[in-house]
């Protein structure tokens, strides 16, 4: 029977001595020793002095005695396989730094699969079955091991169970924290995505924001911080009205964030008069929204508070009206928007009259008869461009004539570029300029929807058949959007994102890109002349950093070796680290 002998190792001893010239000299002694135990005491026996060996030889000797397999540098190396790893490494580094894995739940197979699904959604958004192929073509294939579609769906079911806890933690971190949200603002908006198949119980016909007529859809409301960081999401049937969605989120928001005095920001179709009445009665939430066009026209009537003379010297002014007690109304006029609306209206009127003229010619030629038939065709033309309010029609069984309503056109043109913000916040809490900027920050929620619907995350179409799977899919995409926001923010230096954007002095004027961002966009280069990237192109570039399975002649085992990052890839990791450190430095 072979017994294990005493352990041998290389012991390095260093000592310093000052010679007669006053120079400190270091002496190094390298000894091979064996260690053994005698009468309960550990003893060392010196077997040889190898101080004469160069450092690299000592390192090799130490590694060999430690049981490591040494490879001849002149031997042949073989790369058995190279898998894209750099983009996944960047995402997992960010997620771990944010504590995202702990946010999802305790370590388990489901959590590992969800992290894989999040990375896949960011890098290669596609169906769950196609994601399995993506796993096999990246490092997730070896890290996760054999994975089935049933496991992925089970992980999504597990994630849906964690949604209330995850959203509450996110809301209290980013909305309820006075340091991360000093103004206590929360943005909410609604969007929709079409559904494939016919079995989804949430799929209904409704107003399609995707312009997919004839398709059923679902709707989902996104709750976000004022900077556009997604916090929570609610999924509704496709025929849900905006105010109904707003009611649901207001019921949840105070419990989610753990505070009572949040300020909800929503568009005029979301926070209606009826919803404001509910907020006054049942909630301590404040709000910032806007008036509908009909309400603005009522304010602009004779002797009304909204007159164009308000904008002679400035483009915003506070007004009041008895119909809005306890509220502040801030009227704004944007000349650039006014010109845009004028040009758009002229084009729509021209297109409408062209079709009406063709229809009138058909009626005159007798090809179309009957007042009902003519009326239906006229209605389709006017409905297509929403111009019915600007025309006066005369229809009989054998004739059709029209003329434009100049009074209606002039009344609408007089309010071109004018919008009115309404809020119940006092001026001491939020002045007029700040209120306008707050309402315009709803554009940040639109950026979330753009991220979800485009190449970034590909939330649509909805391919799931059950209500829970649909909700799980949307929640998974929301979490991916949360990570994407952090990733885009961290990597703004390398992309076309405007990292130097500052608040305009004029809150009504259109925001302008900074000179640095404009220069990046025009030259496609950074300040150091290295290439600038779009976000997706940067992920593609990161994927060129591979993890390689390597073998050596004469050695049966293989080992994995991650390629060294090149300059841009190394800078990505630095920027992620800087972003995480900045977040950690924010007081909690």
C-alpha positions as CSV (number, residue, x, y, z in Angstrom):
1,X,0.0,0.0,0.0
2,X,1.4,3.4,-1.0
3,X,1.3,6.0,1.7
4,X,1.4,9.7,1.2
5,X,4.8,11.1,2.1
6,X,5.6,14.3,4.0
7,X,4.5,17.5,2.1
8,X,7.4,19.4,0.5
9,X,7.4,23.0,-0.3
10,X,9.6,25.9,-1.2
11,X,10.2,28.4,1.6
12,X,11.4,31.8,0.7
13,X,13.3,33.8,3.4
14,X,14.2,37.4,3.0
15,X,16.4,39.6,5.2
16,X,17.9,43.0,4.8
17,X,21.3,44.3,5.9
18,X,22.9,47.7,5.6
19,X,26.5,47.5,4.3
20,X,29.4,49.8,5.1
21,X,28.5,52.1,2.3
22,X,25.1,52.7,4.0
23,X,23.2,50.9,1.3
24,X,20.4,48.5,2.3
25,X,20.8,45.1,0.6
26,X,18.2,42.4,0.5
27,X,19.2,38.7,0.7
28,X,16.9,36.0,-0.5
29,X,17.2,32.3,0.5
30,X,15.1,29.6,-1.2
31,X,15.0,26.3,0.6
32,X,13.2,23.0,-0.2
33,X,11.6,21.8,3.0
34,X,9.4,18.9,4.1
35,X,6.8,19.4,6.8
36,X,5.9,16.6,9.3
37,X,4.3,16.3,12.7
38,X,6.2,14.8,15.7
39,X,4.8,14.5,19.2
40,X,1.9,16.8,18.2
41,X,4.3,19.5,16.9
42,X,4.8,20.6,13.3
43,X,8.4,20.5,12.3
44,X,10.3,21.4,9.1
45,X,13.3,19.6,7.6
46,X,15.4,21.4,5.0
47,X,16.2,19.1,2.1
48,X,18.2,21.5,-0.1
49,X,19.1,25.1,-0.9
50,X,17.9,26.3,-4.3
51,X,18.6,30.0,-3.9
52,X,20.7,30.0,-7.0
53,X,17.7,29.3,-9.2
54,X,16.1,32.3,-11.1
55,X,12.7,33.5,-10.1
56,X,10.8,31.8,-13.0
57,X,12.4,28.5,-12.1
58,X,11.4,28.9,-8.4
59,X,7.9,29.7,-9.5
60,X,7.8,26.5,-11.6
61,X,9.2,24.4,-8.7
62,X,6.6,25.9,-6.3
63,X,3.8,25.1,-8.7
64,X,5.0,21.6,-9.3
65,X,5.3,20.8,-5.6
66,X,1.8,22.2,-5.1
67,X,0.5,19.6,-7.5
68,X,-0.2,21.8,-10.5
69,X,0.3,20.5,-14.0
70,X,3.0,22.4,-15.9
71,X,2.8,22.9,-19.6
72,X,5.8,23.3,-21.9
73,X,5.7,26.7,-23.4
74,X,7.0,25.3,-26.7
75,X,4.2,22.7,-26.8
76,X,1.3,23.0,-29.2
77,X,-1.9,24.6,-27.9
78,X,-5.2,23.8,-29.5
79,X,-8.4,25.9,-29.0
80,X,-11.3,23.4,-29.1
81,X,-14.0,26.1,-29.0
82,X,-14.5,29.8,-28.6
83,X,-17.7,31.2,-27.1
84,X,-18.8,34.9,-27.0
85,X,-18.4,36.1,-23.4
86,X,-17.6,39.8,-23.2
87,X,-21.2,41.1,-23.5
88,X,-22.4,38.6,-20.9
89,X,-19.5,39.4,-18.6
90,X,-20.3,43.1,-18.7
91,X,-24.0,42.4,-17.9
92,X,-23.3,40.0,-15.1
93,X,-20.7,42.4,-13.6
94,X,-23.2,45.2,-13.6
95,X,-26.0,43.0,-12.2
96,X,-23.8,41.7,-9.4
97,X,-22.7,45.2,-8.5
98,X,-26.3,46.3,-8.3
99,X,-27.2,43.4,-6.1
100,X,-29.6,42.3,-8.8
101,X,-29.2,38.6,-8.1
102,X,-30.0,39.0,-4.4
103,X,-33.0,41.2,-5.5
104,X,-34.4,38.3,-7.5
105,X,-34.2,35.9,-4.6
106,X,-32.1,33.2,-3.0
107,X,-29.6,31.3,-5.1
108,X,-31.4,28.5,-7.0
109,X,-31.7,27.0,-10.5
110,X,-34.6,29.3,-11.3
111,X,-32.6,32.4,-10.4
112,X,-29.7,31.3,-12.6
113,X,-32.1,30.7,-15.5
114,X,-33.7,34.2,-15.0
115,X,-30.3,35.9,-15.1
116,X,-29.7,34.0,-18.3
117,X,-33.0,35.1,-19.8
118,X,-32.3,38.7,-18.8
119,X,-28.9,38.6,-20.5
120,X,-30.5,37.0,-23.6
121,X,-33.2,39.6,-23.7
122,X,-30.6,42.4,-23.7
123,X,-28.2,40.8,-26.1
124,X,-30.5,38.8,-28.4
125,X,-34.2,39.3,-27.8
126,X,-36.2,36.5,-29.3
127,X,-38.6,33.7,-28.2
128,X,-37.9,31.5,-25.3
129,X,-37.3,28.4,-27.5
130,X,-34.8,30.4,-29.7
131,X,-33.1,31.5,-26.5
132,X,-32.0,27.9,-25.9
133,X,-30.0,28.0,-29.1
134,X,-28.5,31.3,-28.0
135,X,-27.4,29.8,-24.7
136,X,-25.6,27.0,-26.6
137,X,-23.7,29.5,-28.7
138,X,-22.5,31.5,-25.7
139,X,-20.9,30.7,-22.3
140,X,-24.3,30.2,-20.8
141,X,-24.4,26.8,-22.5
142,X,-21.6,25.5,-20.3
143,X,-22.4,27.6,-17.2
144,X,-26.1,26.6,-17.0
145,X,-25.7,23.1,-18.4
146,X,-28.4,21.3,-20.3
147,X,-31.6,23.4,-20.3
148,X,-35.1,22.7,-21.6
149,X,-37.9,25.1,-22.6
150,X,-40.0,23.7,-19.7
151,X,-37.3,24.8,-17.3
152,X,-37.4,28.3,-18.7
153,X,-41.2,28.6,-18.4
154,X,-41.0,27.2,-14.9
155,X,-38.4,29.9,-14.1
156,X,-40.8,32.6,-15.5
157,X,-43.5,31.3,-13.3
158,X,-41.2,31.5,-10.3
159,X,-40.2,35.1,-11.3
160,X,-43.9,36.1,-11.4
161,X,-44.3,35.0,-7.8
162,X,-41.4,37.2,-6.8
163,X,-42.8,40.3,-8.6
164,X,-44.5,42.0,-5.6
165,X,-41.4,41.7,-3.4
166,X,-39.0,42.8,-6.2
167,X,-41.1,45.9,-7.2
168,X,-41.5,46.9,-3.6
169,X,-37.8,46.8,-3.0
170,X,-37.1,48.8,-6.2
171,X,-39.8,51.4,-5.4
172,X,-38.4,51.9,-1.9
173,X,-34.9,52.2,-3.2
174,X,-35.5,54.6,-6.1
175,X,-38.8,56.3,-5.3
176,X,-39.2,56.2,-1.5
177,X,-35.5,57.2,-0.8
178,X,-35.2,61.0,-0.2
179,X,-31.6,60.9,-1.5
180,X,-32.2,59.1,-4.8
181,X,-35.6,60.9,-5.3
182,X,-35.5,64.2,-3.5
183,X,-38.5,65.6,-5.5
184,X,-40.5,62.5,-4.8
185,X,-41.6,62.2,-8.5
186,X,-43.0,59.1,-10.1
187,X,-43.8,58.9,-13.8
188,X,-46.5,56.7,-15.2
189,X,-47.6,56.0,-18.8
190,X,-49.3,53.3,-20.8
191,X,-48.4,51.4,-24.0
192,X,-49.6,48.4,-25.9
193,X,-48.2,45.5,-27.9
194,X,-49.9,43.1,-30.3
195,X,-50.5,39.5,-29.6
196,X,-50.1,36.4,-31.9
197,X,-52.6,33.6,-31.7
198,X,-56.1,33.5,-30.4
199,X,-56.0,32.0,-27.0
200,X,-54.5,34.7,-24.7
201,X,-57.3,35.9,-22.3
202,X,-55.7,39.4,-22.1
203,X,-55.8,39.9,-25.8
204,X,-58.5,42.4,-26.8
205,X,-59.0,44.9,-29.6
206,X,-58.2,48.4,-28.6
207,X,-56.4,51.6,-29.6
208,X,-53.1,50.3,-31.0
209,X,-50.1,52.4,-30.2
210,X,-48.1,50.0,-32.5
211,X,-50.4,51.0,-35.4
212,X,-51.3,47.3,-35.9
213,X,-55.0,47.6,-36.9
214,X,-56.9,44.3,-37.0
215,X,-54.7,42.7,-34.3
216,X,-55.6,42.0,-30.7
217,X,-53.3,43.4,-28.1
218,X,-52.4,43.8,-24.4
219,X,-51.6,47.0,-22.6
220,X,-49.1,47.6,-19.9
221,X,-48.5,50.6,-17.6
222,X,-44.9,51.5,-16.7
223,X,-44.0,53.2,-13.4
224,X,-40.6,54.9,-13.5
225,X,-38.4,57.5,-11.7
226,X,-38.1,61.0,-13.1
227,X,-34.9,59.9,-15.0
228,X,-36.8,57.0,-16.7
229,X,-35.6,54.1,-14.6
230,X,-38.3,51.4,-14.7
231,X,-39.6,50.4,-11.3
232,X,-42.9,48.5,-11.7
233,X,-45.2,47.3,-14.5
234,X,-48.9,46.4,-14.6
235,X,-50.5,44.4,-17.5
236,X,-54.1,45.0,-18.6
237,X,-56.4,43.7,-21.2
238,X,-56.0,45.3,-24.6
239,X,-59.2,47.4,-24.4
240,X,-58.4,49.0,-21.0
241,X,-58.7,52.8,-20.9
242,X,-55.8,54.9,-19.7
243,X,-57.6,56.3,-16.6
244,X,-58.5,52.7,-15.5
245,X,-54.8,51.8,-15.7
246,X,-53.9,54.9,-13.7
247,X,-56.4,53.9,-10.9
248,X,-54.7,50.5,-10.5
249,X,-51.2,52.0,-10.1
250,X,-52.4,54.7,-7.7
251,X,-53.8,51.9,-5.5
252,X,-50.4,50.3,-5.4
253,X,-47.9,53.1,-5.5
254,X,-48.0,54.3,-1.9
255,X,-47.6,50.8,-0.5
256,X,-44.8,50.1,-3.0
257,X,-42.8,53.1,-2.2
258,X,-43.6,53.4,1.5
259,X,-44.3,57.1,1.3
260,X,-47.5,59.1,1.3
261,X,-46.5,62.3,-0.5
262,X,-45.4,61.2,-3.9
263,X,-46.0,63.3,-7.0
264,X,-47.5,61.4,-9.9
265,X,-46.8,62.7,-13.4
266,X,-49.0,61.5,-16.2
267,X,-50.3,62.8,-19.6
268,X,-53.7,64.4,-20.1
269,X,-55.4,61.2,-21.2
270,X,-54.2,59.4,-18.1
271,X,-54.9,61.9,-15.2
272,X,-58.4,63.1,-16.2
273,X,-60.8,65.3,-14.3
274,X,-62.5,62.2,-12.8
275,X,-59.2,60.7,-11.7
276,X,-58.1,64.0,-10.1
277,X,-61.4,64.0,-8.1
278,X,-60.6,60.4,-6.9
279,X,-57.1,61.5,-5.9
280,X,-58.4,64.4,-3.9
281,X,-60.9,62.1,-2.1
282,X,-59.0,58.8,-1.6
283,X,-55.3,59.6,-1.8
284,X,-52.6,62.0,-0.6
285,X,-50.8,61.8,-3.9
286,X,-50.1,65.1,-5.8
287,X,-50.1,65.3,-9.5
288,X,-48.7,67.0,-12.6
289,X,-50.6,66.6,-15.9
290,X,-52.0,68.7,-18.8
291,X,-55.3,70.0,-20.1
292,X,-57.1,68.5,-23.1
293,X,-57.5,70.6,-26.2
294,X,-61.2,71.3,-25.5
295,X,-60.4,72.6,-22.1
296,X,-57.6,74.8,-23.5
297,X,-60.1,76.2,-26.0
298,X,-62.5,77.0,-23.2
299,X,-59.8,79.0,-21.4
300,X,-59.1,80.9,-24.6
301,X,-62.7,82.0,-25.3
302,X,-63.6,85.7,-25.0
303,X,-62.6,87.2,-21.6
304,X,-60.9,83.9,-20.7
305,X,-57.6,83.8,-18.9
306,X,-55.7,82.3,-21.8
307,X,-54.9,85.1,-24.3
308,X,-52.1,85.3,-26.8
309,X,-50.9,88.5,-25.2
310,X,-49.6,86.5,-22.3
311,X,-46.8,85.3,-24.6
312,X,-45.6,88.7,-25.9
313,X,-42.5,88.8,-23.7
314,X,-42.3,85.2,-22.4
315,X,-43.4,81.8,-23.5
316,X,-45.0,80.6,-20.2
317,X,-47.4,82.3,-17.7
318,X,-49.4,81.1,-14.7
319,X,-53.2,81.6,-15.0
320,X,-56.2,80.6,-12.9
321,X,-59.8,79.7,-13.4
322,X,-62.7,78.9,-11.1
323,X,-63.1,75.5,-12.7
324,X,-59.8,74.4,-11.3
325,X,-59.9,75.4,-7.6
326,X,-56.7,74.8,-5.6
327,X,-54.8,74.1,-8.8
328,X,-52.1,76.0,-10.7
329,X,-52.4,76.3,-14.5
330,X,-49.2,77.1,-16.4
331,X,-49.8,78.1,-20.0
332,X,-46.9,77.5,-22.4
333,X,-46.3,78.4,-26.1
334,X,-43.6,76.8,-28.1
335,X,-43.0,78.7,-31.4
336,X,-41.3,75.7,-33.0
337,X,-44.2,73.4,-32.1
338,X,-46.6,76.0,-33.4
339,X,-44.9,76.0,-36.8
340,X,-44.8,72.2,-36.9
341,X,-48.6,72.0,-36.2
342,X,-49.4,74.6,-38.8
343,X,-47.4,72.7,-41.4
344,X,-49.0,69.4,-40.4
345,X,-52.5,70.8,-40.5
346,X,-52.0,72.3,-44.0
347,X,-50.7,69.0,-45.3
348,X,-53.7,67.1,-43.7
349,X,-56.2,69.6,-45.1
350,X,-54.6,69.3,-48.6
351,X,-54.6,65.5,-48.5
352,X,-58.3,65.5,-47.3
353,X,-59.4,67.9,-50.0
354,X,-57.7,65.8,-52.7
355,X,-59.7,62.8,-51.7
356,X,-62.9,64.7,-51.2
357,X,-62.5,66.2,-54.7
358,X,-62.1,62.7,-56.2
359,X,-65.2,61.6,-54.3
360,X,-67.2,64.6,-55.5
361,X,-66.2,63.8,-59.1
362,X,-67.4,60.2,-58.7
363,X,-70.7,61.4,-57.4
364,X,-71.1,64.0,-60.2
365,X,-70.4,61.2,-62.8
366,X,-73.0,59.0,-61.2
367,X,-70.7,56.3,-60.2
368,X,-71.7,56.7,-56.5
369,X,-75.3,57.4,-55.6
370,X,-77.4,57.4,-52.4
371,X,-76.9,59.7,-49.5
372,X,-76.1,56.9,-47.2
373,X,-73.4,55.4,-49.5
374,X,-71.9,58.8,-50.1
375,X,-71.9,59.7,-46.4
376,X,-70.1,56.5,-45.5
377,X,-67.4,57.1,-48.0
378,X,-67.0,60.8,-46.9
379,X,-66.8,59.7,-43.3
380,X,-63.9,57.3,-44.1
381,X,-62.0,60.1,-45.8
382,X,-62.6,62.6,-42.9
383,X,-61.9,60.0,-40.3
384,X,-58.6,59.0,-41.8
385,X,-57.0,62.4,-41.2
386,X,-59.3,63.5,-38.4
387,X,-60.3,66.6,-40.3
388,X,-64.2,66.4,-40.0
389,X,-64.3,69.4,-37.6
390,X,-62.9,71.7,-40.4
391,X,-65.5,71.0,-43.1
392,X,-69.1,71.8,-43.8
393,X,-70.8,69.1,-45.9
394,X,-73.8,69.0,-48.2
395,X,-74.9,65.4,-49.2
396,X,-78.0,64.3,-51.2
397,X,-78.8,61.1,-53.0
398,X,-77.2,62.5,-56.2
399,X,-74.8,65.2,-55.1
400,X,-72.0,66.0,-52.7
401,X,-70.4,69.3,-52.0
402,X,-68.2,70.7,-49.2
403,X,-66.3,73.8,-48.1
404,X,-63.8,74.4,-45.4
405,X,-64.8,75.9,-42.1
406,X,-62.4,78.9,-41.9
407,X,-63.6,79.8,-38.4
408,X,-62.8,76.4,-37.0
409,X,-59.4,76.4,-38.7
410,X,-58.6,79.9,-37.4
411,X,-59.7,78.9,-33.9
412,X,-57.4,75.9,-33.9
413,X,-54.5,77.8,-35.5
414,X,-54.7,80.5,-32.8
415,X,-53.7,77.9,-30.2
416,X,-50.9,76.3,-32.2
417,X,-48.0,75.4,-30.0
418,X,-50.0,76.2,-26.8
419,X,-50.4,73.7,-24.0
420,X,-51.4,74.1,-20.4
421,X,-49.9,72.2,-17.4
422,X,-52.0,71.7,-14.3
423,X,-50.9,70.7,-10.9
424,X,-52.0,70.9,-7.3
425,X,-48.4,71.5,-6.0
426,X,-47.8,74.9,-4.5
427,X,-45.3,77.3,-6.1
428,X,-43.1,76.9,-3.0
429,X,-42.7,73.2,-3.8
430,X,-42.3,73.5,-7.6
431,X,-42.1,76.8,-9.5
432,X,-43.5,77.2,-13.0
433,X,-40.4,76.4,-14.9
434,X,-39.7,73.3,-12.8
435,X,-43.3,72.1,-13.3
436,X,-43.0,72.4,-17.1
437,X,-39.7,70.4,-17.0
438,X,-41.4,67.8,-14.7
439,X,-44.2,67.2,-17.2
440,X,-41.9,67.0,-20.1
441,X,-39.9,64.3,-18.2
442,X,-42.7,62.0,-19.3
443,X,-40.5,61.6,-22.4
444,X,-38.3,59.4,-20.3
445,X,-41.1,56.9,-20.0
446,X,-41.5,57.0,-23.8
447,X,-37.8,56.1,-24.0
448,X,-38.5,53.0,-21.9
449,X,-41.2,51.9,-24.3
450,X,-38.9,52.6,-27.2
451,X,-36.2,50.4,-25.6
452,X,-38.8,47.6,-25.0
453,X,-40.3,47.6,-28.5
454,X,-37.3,48.0,-30.7
455,X,-34.2,45.9,-31.3
456,X,-33.0,46.5,-27.7
457,X,-35.5,44.2,-25.9
458,X,-38.1,43.1,-28.4
459,X,-41.1,42.7,-26.1
460,X,-43.4,42.4,-29.1
461,X,-45.2,40.4,-30.4
462,X,-46.6,38.7,-27.3
463,X,-46.5,35.0,-28.1
464,X,-47.7,33.5,-24.8
465,X,-51.1,31.9,-24.4
466,X,-51.8,32.2,-20.7
467,X,-52.4,35.3,-18.5
468,X,-49.6,34.4,-16.0
469,X,-47.0,33.7,-18.7
470,X,-47.9,37.0,-20.4
471,X,-47.5,38.9,-17.1
472,X,-44.2,37.1,-16.5
473,X,-42.9,38.0,-19.9
474,X,-43.7,41.7,-19.5
475,X,-42.1,41.7,-16.0
476,X,-39.0,40.0,-17.3
477,X,-38.7,42.7,-20.1
478,X,-39.2,45.4,-17.5
479,X,-36.3,44.0,-15.4
480,X,-34.2,43.8,-18.6
481,X,-35.1,47.5,-19.2
482,X,-34.0,48.3,-15.7
483,X,-30.6,46.8,-16.3
484,X,-30.4,48.3,-19.8
485,X,-30.9,51.8,-18.3
486,X,-28.0,51.3,-15.9
487,X,-25.9,49.9,-18.7
488,X,-26.7,52.8,-21.1
489,X,-26.0,55.3,-18.4
490,X,-22.7,53.7,-17.5
491,X,-21.5,53.4,-21.1
492,X,-22.7,56.8,-22.3
493,X,-19.1,57.9,-22.9
494,X,-18.6,55.3,-25.6
495,X,-22.0,55.7,-27.3
496,X,-23.9,58.4,-29.0
497,X,-25.8,59.1,-25.8
498,X,-25.6,62.7,-24.7
499,X,-23.7,62.4,-21.5
500,X,-23.3,66.2,-21.1
501,X,-27.0,67.1,-21.5
502,X,-28.1,69.8,-19.2
503,X,-31.5,71.4,-18.4
504,X,-32.2,74.2,-20.9
505,X,-32.7,77.7,-19.5
506,X,-36.0,77.9,-21.3
507,X,-38.1,75.0,-20.1
508,X,-40.6,75.3,-23.0
509,X,-38.0,75.3,-25.8
510,X,-37.0,72.0,-27.4
511,X,-34.0,70.3,-25.7
512,X,-30.8,70.6,-27.7
513,X,-28.0,68.1,-27.8
514,X,-24.7,69.2,-26.3
515,X,-21.8,70.1,-28.7
516,X,-19.9,67.0,-27.6
517,X,-22.8,64.7,-28.4
518,X,-23.4,66.4,-31.8
519,X,-19.7,66.0,-32.6
520,X,-19.8,62.3,-31.8
521,X,-22.9,61.9,-34.0
522,X,-21.4,63.7,-37.0
523,X,-17.9,62.3,-36.8
524,X,-18.8,58.9,-35.4
525,X,-15.7,59.2,-33.2
526,X,-14.9,60.0,-29.6
527,X,-12.7,62.8,-28.4
528,X,-9.6,60.5,-28.6
529,X,-10.6,59.5,-32.2
530,X,-11.6,56.0,-31.3
531,X,-14.9,54.8,-32.8
532,X,-18.2,55.7,-31.2
533,X,-20.8,53.0,-31.0
534,X,-24.6,52.6,-30.9
535,X,-25.6,50.6,-27.8
536,X,-26.3,47.5,-29.8
537,X,-23.1,47.8,-31.8
538,X,-21.2,48.1,-28.5
539,X,-22.7,44.9,-27.2
540,X,-21.7,43.2,-30.5
541,X,-18.2,44.5,-30.0
542,X,-18.0,43.2,-26.5
543,X,-19.1,39.7,-27.7
544,X,-15.9,39.4,-29.7
545,X,-14.1,38.9,-26.4
546,X,-14.3,35.1,-26.1
547,X,-13.9,32.4,-23.5
548,X,-11.8,29.6,-25.1
549,X,-11.5,25.9,-24.3
550,X,-7.8,25.1,-24.7
551,X,-5.9,21.8,-24.8
552,X,-2.2,21.0,-24.9
553,X,-0.4,18.2,-26.6
554,X,0.3,15.4,-24.2
555,X,-2.2,16.6,-21.6
556,X,-5.7,15.0,-21.5
557,X,-7.4,17.8,-19.5
558,X,-8.6,21.0,-21.1
559,X,-8.8,24.4,-19.4
560,X,-10.8,27.6,-20.2
561,X,-9.1,30.9,-20.9
562,X,-10.9,34.2,-21.1
563,X,-9.4,36.5,-23.8
564,X,-7.8,39.7,-22.6
565,X,-10.0,42.7,-23.2
566,X,-8.8,45.2,-25.8
567,X,-8.9,48.9,-25.1
568,X,-12.6,49.6,-25.6
569,X,-13.6,46.4,-23.8
570,X,-11.4,47.3,-20.9
571,X,-12.9,50.8,-20.8
572,X,-16.4,49.3,-20.6
573,X,-15.5,47.4,-17.5
574,X,-13.9,50.6,-16.0
575,X,-17.1,52.6,-16.7
576,X,-19.3,49.9,-15.2
577,X,-17.1,50.0,-12.0
578,X,-17.3,53.8,-11.9
579,X,-21.1,53.7,-12.3
580,X,-21.4,51.2,-9.4
581,X,-19.1,53.2,-7.2
582,X,-21.2,56.3,-7.9
583,X,-24.4,54.5,-6.9
584,X,-22.8,53.2,-3.7
585,X,-21.6,56.7,-2.8
586,X,-25.2,58.0,-2.8
587,X,-26.5,58.2,0.8
588,X,-29.1,55.7,1.7
